Amino acid sequence: MQGSMLHRPSSVCLPSRVQASKAGVARPSLRARCIRIPTVALAQRRSTATAASAAQVAAPSGQPRLGSGLGVKERQALAEQLGYRQIGADLPDDVTLSQVIGTLPKEVFKLNPIRAWLAVATSIVSMAACLYLISVSPWYMLPFAWALAGTAFTGFFVVGHDAGHRSFSKNKLLEDIVGTLMFAPLIYPFEPWRIKHNHHHAHTNKLVEDTAWHPVMQEEVKDWGESPKGKIFKFFLGTPLKLWASVGHWALWHFDISKFTDKQRKRVYVSWLACAAFAFGVLPAVVAATGWAGLAKYWLMPWLGYHFWMSTFTVIHHTAPHIPFKPAESWNAAQAQLAGTVHCDFPAWVEFLTHDISVHVPHHVNSKIPWYNLRKANDSLRKNWGQYMTEATFNWRMIKNICAECHVFDEQSNYRAFDEVEGASKWKIFDWQRRFMPNTYSA
């Protein structure tokens, strides 16, 4: 497609094969050790001591290189070490998002009302079937029924998600109604989410501005110290509990009226009223019919399952050791949306119930693409821009790196773990999860 192009120097995280223990004895480790790849030879890496403890991913002699970035085999080796099927080459600075969008076939933007309403029906029927399954399952099968129900519940969000992006219908009032009603059972206010989510799309992986998933800043960690607040944040954001952290995002971002302008507030109040109607109308009826245990059984556990997918999709799509958050002055829309968003394949039943929300790169290239056209758009992007895309199949090695290492923003290496920040306490749980979290990988 594009001939030979120059690429910028980039920071990448190479998992260490060996790490010194407290006793000074080397032990195996798959922690991501971050280094800067300069424009000169890759062999010139930091100091000899650092190089000895970092994985050496060097291109064989004569291996063609993509500009000043990593070579093809180097990127493939790094991808396997971090849990990705492919890590893309650096997208050139002069590529614009408009150029990328211009390569998409026009038909991917066409709305199909039948497909849109079919998603509504699929989600409602699937959730109803899951609630029946919960009602007849013995106690030892309930976790499986809850997992299935949480996935079906996520479909409600995805339908409202399309309505919020104006890719559900040509009728904007209808989209507002559908979005509000589909979000209400999740107690998720549609308009506050829509406002903040559109800001995320406009500023994906931009420091300070991105409202969806932002690394903690080192100054914040130092300010926390050993305060209760700091311990809570580190425990939730520095462990696999991060995969439910959207519960906190939901509570902190969508129910604070000070985060919205005077012009926005009337619509925000309407969304809050819809959530209140469900919370104080439907849920008390559930309690009256089934008791408090029934509320947990039929609503709370599927709701937590929904938040697992909400968190997991978001963190996988927008957090990777090799993908940087950038300040506004060096941020590039095409790099953030195309090369900085991760495509991840999940089991077919998950993708069916969640309406292909995991086909996420084309959605970030242009959010007007409805869910049922995402795969066709993704095929087009792979054909024209595939060498710059990062892709994976869901695996525990990728999750391990995200949960155990990608915590705090670092200008040179993209991320640091909480216990690598100067002056931070060395919690044993951080070391334990590096040792014992599953590390399986499948391309």
N, C-alpha and C positions, 0 to 999 in steps of 0.2 A: 504493500500500500504506500507508505511513505518511504523513501529510500533511506540512506544512511543519515542519521540525525545525532546531534550532540545531546548528551544527558548531563544533568547537574550532579555534583557529588551528593551522596546521600548517606544518612545514618542507618545502619541496620543492626539488629540484635542477633548475635550468634550464640547459640546455647553452649555453655561451658561443658566440656567433658569431664573436667577435673576441678574440684574446688577444695580449698584447704579447710579443714575442720578447726574447731577451737583448739584442739590439741596439736594442731600443726600437721596432722596426718591427712594425706590426700584421700578424698572420697569421690565416688562418681556423682555427677550432678547433671541435670538437664536444664539448669537455670539459664535464662537468656542473658548473656553478657554483651553489652552494647558497645560498638566501636564505630568510629567515623571512617568511611571509605573515601580517601582523598582522590584527587585526579591523577596522582602519581601511582607508582606500582603498588599493588595490594600487599606486597611483602613488607612495606614500610608501615607497620602497625604499632602504634604506641611504643611502649618499652618492651624489652625482651621478657621481663617478668610478666607483663600483662599478656603478651603473645603466648607465653608458655601455658597460661591458664585459660586461654580462649580457644575455641574451636577454630582450626585453620581451614577455611574453605577457599582453596586457591584454584584458579583456572589452570588446566594443563597447558603445557607449552604449545603455542600455536593456536590456542582456542580463540576464535573470533570474539571480540568484545563489543558490547553495545555502548558506544560512546565512552564516557568516563565512569559509568556505573558498573554493576556486577555483570560478569559474563553469563551466558546462558546456563552453563553447567554449574556455575557458582550459585546462581539463583535457584536452580533446581535442588541443589544440595541444601541450601538454606531453607527452602520450602519444606523439605522432608523433615529437617530438624525442628522446625517450628510447628509442623502439623498442617501444612497447606499443600494442595495439589500443584499449585503454580503461584509464584510471586512474579508480578509483572515488572517489566523494565521501566525505567524512569520516563514518564511522559514529558516530552519537550515543553519548555516554557512558552513557546509561541503557539501551541495548540490551544484553541479556545473551545469553550463549551458549545458555542453555536456551531462550530465545525463538526463536533461530535454528533450533535443533534441532527445536523443536516444530512448525515449518512443513514439515518433511520428511515425505513420505508414509511410512507405516509399512512398506510392502513393501520399501523400500530396505535394511532391516535384516535381511530374511529370508535365511537361509543356504540355498544350493542345492548339495548334495554333488556332483551331477553336474558343475556348472560349476566347482567347486573342483578336482575331480580331472581335469577336462579341461585346466585350466591346467597341472597337473603333467605330463600327457601331452604337451601342446603344447610345453612347454619342453624336455623330454627329447628328443622327436623332432626339434625344431628344432635343438637343439645337436648331436645325432648327425648330422643332415644337413649342418650347418656344418663339422663335423670331416671329413666325407667331402669336402666342397667344398675345404677346405684341402689335403687329401691329393692332390687331382688338379689343383689350380690351378698354373699357371706362376708363376714368381717375381713377375712384374709384376702379377698379379692377387691376390696374397696380401693386400695391404692391404685390399682390398674384402672378401675372405673373412674376414679378422680382424675387420673392423668389423661384419660381419653376425653372426659368432660372439660377439663381445662383447655385442651387443644381445640375442642369444638367451640368453647367460649371465645377463644382467640379469633375465630371466624367472625364473630359479631364486631369485634374491633376493626378487622380488616375491611368489612363492608363500610363501616363509618369512616374509616381511613380514606377510602376512595371518595366518599361523599365530601370529606373535608378538602380533598385535593381537586374537587370539581371534575372528577373523572367517573362519576356514577351516572349522571343525567345532565341534559341540557337545561333542566329546570332547577335553578339554584335554591328556590324555596323548598322544593321536594328534597333536594340534597340535605338541606338543613334539618328537615323533619326526619329523614331516614337516619342521618348521622346521630341526631339527638336521641332517637328511640333505640338505636342499636347500641349506643354507649350507655344508656340508662341502667340496664341490668348489671353493668360493670361498675356502677357508681362513678363513672368517668364523665366529667362535664365536657361536652363536645366543643363548644366555642373556645374555652380557655385552651384546650388541647390544640385546636386548629391553629390558633394564633401562634402559640409557642412552637408547634411543629413546623409551620411554614418558616419560622425564623431559623429552625434547625436546617431546613433545606437550603436556605439562602446563605448559611454560614457553616456548612458541614466541615468539621475538623478545623475550625478556626478558633484560636485561643480566645477565651473570655466570652465570645459570642455564641458558640454552639450550645444550645439548650437541651440537647438530648443525652449525650454521654461525654463528659469532659473529665480529663485526668485531674487529679488533685494537684494543686500547686505546692511547691516546696515550702513557701512561706506559710501556707495554711497548716501544713504538718508541724512546723516549728511552733506556730501559735497555739496549736492544740496541746502540745506538751503531753502531760499525763492526765489531762482533764477527762471527766466522764464523757463529754461530747467527743473528744478525740478518740477515745477507746472504742466508742460505739461506731464511729465512722470507719476506723481502721478495721474493726472486726467485720463489718458488713461489706466494705469495699475491697478488703484485702484477702478474702477467702471465697470459697464457692457460694457463700451467701449473697455475693454480688449478683448471682443469677435470680435473685428476688428483689434486687435493689430498686426496681421500678415502683415498688410500693411506696418507698420514700419519695421518689420523684413525683408520683401521683399526688401525694399529700402536700408536698412543699411547693409545687409549681402551679397547681390548678385551683387552689382554694384561697389564694391570697389576692384580694382585690387590688392591693397596691401595685401589683405587677401589670396592671392593665390601664389603658388610657381612659379618659372620661368617655370618649366616643365608643370604646369597646365594651364598657361596663354593662350597658343595657342587655346586650346579647349574652354576656357572661352570666348575668342573673337568671336569664331564661334557662340556660343549661344547668345551673345550680338547682333551679326549681324542678327540672325533670329528674335529676338525681335524687332530690329530696322526696319526690313523689314515689320513686321506687323504694328508697331506703325506709321511708316511714309509712308506706302504703302496702307494698308487696311483701317486704321482708317480715313485718309484724304478722302478716297473714300466714307466712311459712312457720313462724314460731308458734302461732296459735294452733296450727294443724299438726305440727310435728315436734314441737318443743325446741329448746335452745340447741339440743344435740342435732335436731333436724336441720336447723339453720346452718350449723357447721358442716353437716353431711351433704346437704343439697346445694348450698351456695358458697360458703366460705372456702371449702377445699377446692372446688372448681375455679373459684376466683383466684386463689393462690396459684393454681395451675396455669391460669391465664397469665398471671404476672411472671411466672417462670419463663414462658415463651416471649412475653414482652421484653423482659430483660435479656434473655439469651439471644434472641434475634438481633436486638439493638447492639449489644456488646460485640457479637461476632461480626456484624456488618461494619462496625466503626472503630473497633479497637484491635490493633495488631502490632506486634513489636516493631515491625519495619515501616509502619505507616505513621507519619508525624502529624501532630497538631502544629499549626503554624500561626504566627502573628499576622495581623491584617496586612501589613506592608509586604509580606512575602507570600501571602495566600493566593492560590490560583484555583479558580472554580473547576476547570476541567480536571486538574490533578486530584482535587478533593473528591469530586463526584464520580469520575470514571476510575481513576487509578487508586483512589483512597477509600473506596467502598468495596467490601469483600463479598463475593458471591459464594454461598455455601449451600450444598445439597443436603437435604434432610430426607428421612424416610418418606416414601410416597404418601402414606396415610397422613403424615403431618402436613405435607405440602397441599394435599387435597382439602383437609379441614381448615387450613389457614389461607386458602385461596392464593397460593404462590407468593406470599409476602416475602419469602426467602429469596426469590429472584429479584435481588434488590438493586443491583447496579443500574439497570435501565430506569428504575423508579427514581434514582437520584440524578440520572442524566436528564430526565424530564418527568416530573411528577404528574403530568397530565395523561400518561399512559395508563389505561385501566388495567386491573389485575389480570384479566384474561388475555391480554396482549403482551404481557411481560416476557413470556418465553420467546415469542417471535422477535421481540426487540432485543433480547439478550443474544439470540443467535446472530442477529445483525451486528451487534457490538463485537461479538467474538470474531466474526469474519473480518471486520474492518479495523478493530482496535485490540484484538485479543492478546497481543504481546504485552500490553500494558496493564492487563487485568490480573487481580489476585483472586484465586479460586480455591475452594476446599470442599471436602465432604466432611460432615460433622464427625469429629473424633476427639478423644480425651486429651491428646497431646496439645492440640490447639487450645482447648479449654483450660488445661493446666497452666500454660504460659500466660493466658489472659488473666486468670484468677490469681496466680501466685506471683506474677512479675509486673504486670502492666498496671501500676497504681499511680505513680507520681510523675508529673511532667518533668522531662529533662531536655534541655536545649540541644545537648550534644548527642544523646543516645535515645531520644524519644520518650523512654519510660525508665523509671526506677521502681524497685519494690519499696514498700514502706520502711523496711528495716535497713535499706541502703541509704536513706536520707541521713545526712550528717546530724548527729545528736539524737537520732530517733532510738527508741527502746528496741531491743532485740527480742521480740516475742518468739517463744519456741514454736507457736502454732504456724508461723511463716515457714520455719525450717521443716516442720513435720509434714506440711502439705507438699512441699517440694519432694520429700522422700517418698510419701505414701499415696499421693494422688495418682490415679491411673495414667499411663503414658502411652496407651495404645494409639496406633495411627493407621489409617487406611486412605490411600490415594483415591 
